[in-house]
Structures are given as C-alpha cells and as structure tokens.
Amino acid sequence: MSTAVDIRDAVKSYGPVTALHGVSLAIADNEFFTLLGPSGCGKTTLLRLIAGFETITSGEIRLFGQDIAGLEPNKRPVNTVFQAYALFPHMSVIDNVAFGLKMQGVDLSTRRARAGRMLEMVHLSQFADRLPAQLSGGQQQRVALARALAPAPKVLLLDEPLSALDLKLRQAMRVELKQLQEDTGITFIFVTHDQEEALTMSDRIAVMSNGRVQQIGTARDIYEAPVNRFVADFIGETNILQVDVESVSEGRATVTLPGGHRLTCPSATATPGRHALSIRPERVTIAPTGDLQATVERVVYLGTDLQVLTRLADNSPFTIRLQNAARTAIPAPGASLKLHLEEGAARLLAD
C-alpha cells in the first residue's frame, strides 16, 4: 500500500516554545488515521502543518511523495473539516457543498451534479435547498463533510469535528464517518481527545503527549499493549501498580504483586527493578483464590456495568469492573475479596 502522508522529523516552534519535537510517522493511502491526545499535545498543530495553515520549523512533510513545504494551502490536495462547521449561512445546502468546486472553476451543471451526489452520500438530498440555520447540528456536520469531499481531495483532515455534538449524535456520526471513508477511499486524518472515538473508527492511532508521538498502532495494539504509563493511563481505564520486577526474558517479566503473589506477564521494559504495572479492570474477576487481596470501599452503578473501588494489601487503590447482569454478585463495602487476573490483564510498562 502506498504512503499518502510521510512526516519526517517535524519540528514546530513558536519563539522559545516548541509544540512539536521531531515527529515522524507515515500514513497509508486509504487509511483512517487518528491523532489522539489531550489538549496541548500538538495534534492540531500537526494537522495544521499538513493543511498548510502553519509553516514547519524543520523537517519535512510529503504528500504522495511530493514535498509540500512550498505549496499554499489551496494548492495542496487536502481539505479540512473543522469543529465549527464554517458553513456559509446565506447559501443553500447544495451551494455550500458546491462552493469548493466553484472555486476550482468547475461549470455550474457539473458542480451541482457532484454536490448532489455528495448530499446523497451523507443522506441529505431532501435538504438541498435549505439554509444551514434550518438544519440540526448533526445535519450541518454532514453538510460540512459533503463540502470537504466534493472536490475529491486525496486527504481529508478532520479537526475534532464531533466534539460539538451530543452523545447520541456523536455515536451515530462515528459509524457514518467510517463508512464514508471506506466508500470514498480517501485518506482520513482525524484529530480527537476522545479515546472512544479513536478506538471505534481508526485503522491506526498515534497517541501524542507534549509534542511527541508516544505510540502508533491499531486500536487493539494501543489498548492491549501500551508501551508506557502515559498510553496505558490515557487509553481507557487502568490500574497502575508499582511492583518489584525480579527478571525479564524474551519480552516477559516476573513481578511481585502487593501481598506477595508472583506473576509473569508481557513487558515493555527490559530491566529488573521497580516499575509500573498496568492492569485493566475488566480483566479482573472475583474468585475463591486469587492473585490479589482487596477490601471493597465503594460500588458505583454505571448502567451497563459496575465499578468496584477497592484497596489492596499495601493500601493501593484498585478498580474492577463487573458486568451488570442478573447473575452478578455485588460485593458490599467492607467485604474482603480475592481477585483473579485473567490472561493478558497485566502488562509491565516502560516507565
């Protein structure tokens, strides 16, 4: 598969402040690629460098092999969808969608025909003659998508486009976005701080922090095999325990858990000593015998499941997740539990 976007040692500085520190990554053609991280991590800055809204301090960005440093934003084969939609309020929906084609000099009949096809793709044909103010937030977002797709860009950049929508609309739009990407075959680069959005839509994810890429991988790679404490803690929910590492061999470590139980697990570090261990709460079960001893402090009802907050023998906080099912025995505060770690529940982290 060919490379759509190749970023090599990208640095972006604003005076004495460096927003990106030598970022390198390659994004494949026809890939749904997500830049994920907290506010201020550099993900939007990187997107703006690709779009041409910012100039790179050092390094290079190539689109399908071409160095785009000297290209103006309107000369790059990319389009951007913003969080705020940026629709023209005085134009009809179909004229909004056709606007980019008009700027390219496409004749009226051709651009209206293509705009009509884009509206069909986002299921808004019946709203072609309405003004944006007559649409819901979710409909306006789909118009913005159709407008960005109409000129057939090679790469579509999406800067937190779902964050202004309510939960139900966000969930529906995730499915629609992924389907659109598959139907069009266009490379999507999606920026978000929402882990669930990233996990549900992406072919691959780059997790960013403090202007650096921490890890790149599939959703399963990122969640199941985080390389460091930041990724483990940022993606989903996890317990972080400080443990003594006795030995590390061929990617597996033998560690001593609070309470003295020994465990062998996958390891992202190669050195014995004191390290952080990540344990996903949904991979822990209550059992007659277990790897950990815990005392229940509180049970939180979350609808689909139950969050059980406990303390371990060394007073470390520890959370487990239980399915909210008729057969689930709910422990009471103060109860003493033995916890069994399922295969793959624990992973030793690099820092």
Secondary structure per residue as TSV (DSSP state, phi and psi in degrees):
chain	resnum	aa	ss	phi	psi
A	1	M	-	360.0	135.4
A	2	S	-	-74.9	159.9
A	3	T	E	-92.5	125.2
A	4	A	E	-83.4	-49.1
A	5	V	E	-128.4	123.7
A	6	D	E	-121.1	110.6
A	7	I	E	-107.0	124.3
A	8	R	E	-124.8	112.8
A	9	D	E	50.3	46.2
A	10	A	E	-73.4	124.7
A	11	V	E	-120.3	134.6
A	12	K	E	-131.8	121.0
A	13	S	E	-121.6	145.4
A	14	Y	E	-119.2	92.9
A	15	G	T	61.8	-126.4
A	16	P	T	-79.7	-7.4
A	17	V	E	-98.0	126.9
A	18	T	E	-103.2	118.4
A	19	A	E	-88.8	-30.2
A	20	L	E	-130.7	132.2
A	21	H	E	-113.8	85.2
A	22	G	E	60.0	50.5
A	23	V	E	-77.9	130.5
A	24	S	E	-131.4	131.0
A	25	L	E	-164.1	153.7
A	26	A	E	-121.3	128.3
A	27	I	E	-113.1	126.2
A	28	A	E	-77.2	154.2
A	29	D	T	-61.7	139.8
A	30	N	T	64.9	31.0
A	31	E	-	-108.3	142.9
A	32	F	E	-96.0	102.9
A	33	F	E	-114.4	131.5
A	34	T	E	-115.9	133.7
A	35	L	E	-97.4	113.4
A	36	L	E	-119.3	135.0
A	37	G	-	172.6	170.9
A	38	P	-	-72.4	169.8
A	39	S	T	-57.8	136.5
A	40	G	T	84.6	7.4
A	41	C	S	-82.0	-14.1
A	42	G	S	108.9	-0.8
A	43	K	H	-66.0	-43.3
A	44	T	H	-70.9	-35.2
A	45	T	H	-58.9	-44.1
A	46	L	H	-63.1	-41.7
A	47	L	H	-61.6	-41.3
A	48	R	H	-67.9	-30.6
A	49	L	H	-66.0	-41.7
A	50	I	H	-64.6	-40.8
A	51	A	H	-71.1	-25.0
A	52	G	T	95.6	8.2
A	53	F	S	-78.4	-16.9
A	54	E	S	-130.4	152.2
A	55	T	-	-98.3	140.6
A	56	I	-	-75.2	139.6
A	57	T	S	-76.7	-46.7
A	58	S	E	-154.7	165.9
A	59	G	E	93.9	-171.7
A	60	E	E	-147.8	156.0
A	61	I	E	-127.8	125.3
A	62	R	E	-116.1	134.9
A	63	L	E	-110.1	113.6
A	64	F	T	51.0	43.2
A	65	G	T	89.9	-12.3
A	66	Q	E	-95.2	127.9
A	67	D	E	-70.7	120.3
A	68	I	-	-101.9	11.0
A	69	A	T	-54.6	-37.3
A	70	G	T	-91.2	1.5
A	71	L	-	-90.0	133.9
A	72	E	-	-66.8	155.4
A	73	P	G	-52.2	-40.2
A	74	N	G	-76.8	-6.1
A	75	K	G	-99.0	-6.6
A	76	R	S	-86.7	143.9
A	77	P	S	-80.4	48.4
A	78	V	E	-132.1	158.0
A	79	N	E	-136.2	156.7
A	80	T	E	-124.9	137.4
A	81	V	E	-110.7	123.6
A	82	F	-	-99.2	162.1
A	83	Q	T	-60.1	-34.7
A	84	A	T	-91.0	8.3
A	85	Y	-	71.0	-50.6
A	86	A	-	57.5	41.2
A	87	L	-	-79.3	151.6
A	88	F	-	-81.4	114.8
A	89	P	T	-66.9	-24.6
A	90	H	T	-89.8	-5.3
A	91	M	S	-101.6	149.0
A	92	S	-	-67.0	166.1
A	93	V	H	-57.5	-47.2
A	94	I	H	-68.2	-33.6
A	95	D	H	-70.8	-33.8
A	96	N	H	-60.0	-46.9
A	97	V	H	-65.5	-34.9
A	98	A	H	-83.7	-5.3
A	99	F	H	-59.8	-45.8
A	100	G	H	-61.4	-37.6
A	101	L	H	-66.9	-37.5
A	102	K	H	-61.7	-41.7
A	103	M	H	-65.8	-23.5
A	104	Q	T	-85.4	-3.5
A	105	G	T	85.7	15.1
A	106	V	-	-71.2	138.3
A	107	D	-	-67.3	160.1
A	108	L	H	-57.7	-49.8
A	109	S	H	-65.5	-39.1
A	110	T	H	-67.4	-44.0
A	111	R	H	-70.5	-34.2
A	112	R	H	-70.0	-35.2
A	113	A	H	-66.1	-43.9
A	114	R	H	-68.8	-40.3
A	115	A	H	-60.7	-38.5
A	116	G	H	-62.7	-39.9
A	117	R	H	-66.0	-38.4
A	118	M	H	-64.7	-39.9
A	119	L	H	-65.9	-35.6
A	120	E	H	-62.3	-40.6
A	121	M	H	-63.3	-33.8
A	122	V	T	-101.6	13.1
A	123	H	T	62.0	43.9
A	124	L	-	-129.9	21.0
A	125	S	G	-55.9	-37.4
A	126	Q	G	-71.4	-10.4
A	127	F	G	-106.6	15.2
A	128	A	T	-56.7	-35.9
A	129	D	T	-96.9	3.8
A	130	R	S	-83.0	162.2
A	131	L	-	-89.3	154.8
A	132	P	G	-53.5	-36.6
A	133	A	G	-64.3	-17.2
A	134	Q	G	-89.2	3.9
A	135	L	S	-109.8	158.2
A	136	S	-	-76.4	169.9
A	137	G	H	-59.4	-42.5
A	138	G	H	-65.5	-38.0
A	139	Q	H	-67.6	-40.4
A	140	Q	H	-62.1	-38.1
A	141	Q	H	-64.8	-37.5
A	142	R	H	-69.3	-34.7
A	143	V	H	-62.6	-44.3
A	144	A	H	-60.0	-38.9
A	145	L	H	-65.1	-45.9
A	146	A	H	-61.3	-40.8
A	147	R	H	-63.2	-41.3
A	148	A	H	-68.9	-31.7
A	149	L	H	-83.6	-23.2
A	150	A	T	-56.3	-42.1
A	151	P	T	-75.6	4.6
A	152	A	-	57.1	58.0
A	153	P	-	-66.9	156.6
A	154	K	S	-77.5	-28.3
A	155	V	E	-135.7	134.1
A	156	L	E	-111.3	125.9
A	157	L	E	-102.6	129.2
A	158	L	E	-125.5	112.1
A	159	D	E	-99.9	93.3
A	160	E	S	44.8	54.0
A	161	P	T	-72.3	-13.8
A	162	L	T	-103.2	-3.8
A	163	S	T	-67.5	-22.6
A	164	A	T	-87.0	-4.1
A	165	L	S	-92.0	156.3
A	166	D	-	-75.7	170.3
A	167	L	H	-56.9	-48.7
A	168	K	H	-62.0	-42.0
A	169	L	H	-66.1	-40.6
A	170	R	H	-59.5	-44.1
A	171	Q	H	-63.5	-41.6
A	172	A	H	-66.6	-41.1
A	173	M	H	-67.9	-29.3
A	174	R	H	-58.3	-46.3
A	175	V	H	-64.0	-44.2
A	176	E	H	-64.9	-41.4
A	177	L	H	-61.8	-47.1
A	178	K	H	-63.1	-40.2
A	179	Q	H	-65.1	-41.0
A	180	L	H	-60.4	-44.1
A	181	Q	H	-61.8	-42.6
A	182	E	H	-67.9	-38.7
A	183	D	H	-69.2	-38.4
A	184	T	H	-86.5	-26.1
A	185	G	-	73.8	13.3
A	186	I	-	-87.1	143.7
A	187	T	E	-69.7	124.4
A	188	F	E	-105.9	129.7
A	189	I	E	-116.4	113.6
A	190	F	E	-113.2	127.7
A	191	V	E	-105.2	131.1
A	192	T	E	-158.4	157.7
A	193	H	S	-104.7	-1.3
A	194	D	-	-91.0	112.0
A	195	Q	H	-63.5	-37.4
A	196	E	H	-64.9	-40.9
A	197	E	H	-57.7	-47.8
A	198	A	H	-62.5	-45.4
A	199	L	H	-66.4	-36.2
A	200	T	H	-82.5	-25.1
A	201	M	H	-108.3	-25.4
A	202	S	-	-84.9	142.8
A	203	D	S	-74.6	-43.4
A	204	R	E	-142.2	159.5
A	205	I	E	-131.2	138.3
A	206	A	E	-109.5	115.7
A	207	V	E	-88.1	127.4
A	208	M	E	-118.7	149.1
A	209	S	E	-154.8	132.2
A	210	N	T	51.3	42.5
A	211	G	T	76.7	12.7
A	212	R	E	-130.6	148.9
A	213	V	E	-82.2	122.7
A	214	Q	E	-87.9	-36.7
A	215	Q	E	-164.0	143.5
A	216	I	E	-123.9	133.5
A	217	G	E	178.8	180.0
A	218	T	-	-69.6	168.2
A	219	A	H	-56.8	-42.6
A	220	R	H	-65.5	-42.4
A	221	D	H	-57.4	-48.5
A	222	I	H	-64.4	-41.6
A	223	Y	H	-78.8	-44.8
A	224	E	H	-81.3	-28.6
A	225	A	S	-134.0	60.9
A	226	P	-	-63.6	143.0
A	227	V	S	-86.9	-24.1
A	228	N	S	-146.3	177.3
A	229	R	H	-63.6	-39.0
A	230	F	H	-60.1	-49.3
A	231	V	H	-63.7	-44.9
A	232	A	H	-59.9	-41.5
A	233	D	H	-78.2	-32.1
A	234	F	H	-80.0	-34.8
A	235	I	S	-92.4	109.2
A	236	G	S	71.7	-156.2
A	237	E	-	-115.9	138.1
A	238	T	-	-150.1	160.8
A	239	N	E	-100.8	132.7
A	240	I	E	-112.1	116.4
A	241	L	E	-115.4	140.3
A	242	Q	E	-86.9	121.1
A	243	V	E	-130.0	159.6
A	244	D	E	-90.0	127.3
A	245	V	E	-98.8	117.3
A	246	E	E	-78.8	-43.9
A	247	S	E	-157.8	156.4
A	248	V	E	-134.2	128.5
A	249	S	E	-149.8	128.3
A	250	E	T	50.8	45.3
A	251	G	T	78.8	10.0
A	252	R	E	-129.9	142.8
A	253	A	E	-120.5	147.6
A	254	T	E	-104.9	122.1
A	255	V	E	-126.3	160.1
A	256	T	E	-108.1	120.1
A	257	L	-	-83.0	161.4
A	258	P	T	-55.5	129.6
A	259	G	T	101.4	-11.9
A	260	G	S	100.9	-9.5
A	261	H	-	-69.7	139.1
A	262	R	E	-97.0	145.1
A	263	L	E	-143.1	142.0
A	264	T	E	-110.5	130.7
A	265	C	E	-148.2	165.0
A	266	P	E	-61.2	149.6
A	267	S	B	-134.5	136.4
A	268	A	S	-96.5	0.3
A	269	T	-	-119.6	155.8
A	270	A	-	-111.5	5.5
A	271	T	-	-119.4	136.5
A	272	P	-	-66.5	173.3
A	273	G	E	124.7	-153.4
A	274	R	E	-99.0	121.1
A	275	H	E	-140.3	167.8
A	276	A	E	-89.0	135.8
A	277	L	E	-115.0	128.5
A	278	S	E	-99.0	130.9
A	279	I	E	-130.9	115.9
A	280	R	-	-72.7	130.1
A	281	P	G	-66.0	-25.8
A	282	E	G	-78.6	-7.5
A	283	R	G	-99.6	14.9
A	284	V	E	-115.1	133.9
A	285	T	E	-124.2	155.1
A	286	I	E	-84.9	129.6
A	287	A	-	-143.1	162.1
A	288	P	S	-61.0	-36.0
A	289	T	S	-127.7	149.1
A	290	G	-	-153.9	178.0
A	291	D	S	-87.0	-23.4
A	292	L	E	-135.3	148.9
A	293	Q	E	-109.1	131.3
A	294	A	E	-140.2	155.0
A	295	T	E	-117.5	129.8
A	296	V	E	-73.5	130.7
A	297	E	E	-103.4	-39.6
A	298	R	E	-159.7	147.8
A	299	V	E	-117.2	124.0
A	300	V	E	-109.0	125.0
A	301	Y	E	-83.5	122.6
A	302	L	-	-118.4	11.4
A	303	G	S	90.5	-85.3
A	304	T	S	-72.2	-23.9
A	305	D	E	-149.9	179.0
A	306	L	E	-121.2	133.8
A	307	Q	E	-101.0	116.7
A	308	V	E	-104.4	114.4
A	309	L	E	-94.7	124.1
A	310	T	E	-132.5	173.7
A	311	R	E	-123.7	137.9
A	312	L	E	-86.6	-179.7
A	313	A	T	-60.7	-31.2
A	314	D	T	-93.4	13.2
A	315	N	S	76.1	11.1
A	316	S	-	-71.6	137.3
A	317	P	E	-69.4	145.2
A	318	F	E	-150.3	128.8
A	319	T	E	-110.5	139.2
A	320	I	E	-125.8	155.4
A	321	R	E	-116.3	128.9
A	322	L	E	-116.1	139.2
A	323	Q	E	-66.4	137.7
A	324	N	-	-82.3	84.5
A	325	A	-	-128.1	159.8
A	326	A	T	-59.7	-31.8
A	327	R	T	-82.9	-8.7
A	328	T	-	-72.8	124.3
A	329	A	-	-85.9	119.6
A	330	I	-	-92.4	117.3
A	331	P	-	-72.1	149.1
A	332	A	-	-92.3	151.0
A	333	P	T	-53.8	135.6
A	334	G	T	95.2	-14.5
A	335	A	-	-68.8	144.9
A	336	S	E	-95.9	127.9
A	337	L	E	-122.2	148.4
A	338	K	E	-104.1	128.9
A	339	L	E	-112.2	129.1
A	340	H	E	-103.6	130.2
A	341	L	E	-92.1	119.2
A	342	E	-	-66.1	161.6
A	343	E	T	-58.5	128.7
A	344	G	T	86.8	0.0
A	345	A	-	-69.0	-35.1
A	346	A	E	-109.3	145.1
A	347	R	E	-146.8	130.0
A	348	L	E	-79.8	131.7
A	349	L	-	-97.8	162.2
A	350	A	-	-77.0	-22.3
A	351	D	-	-145.4	360.0
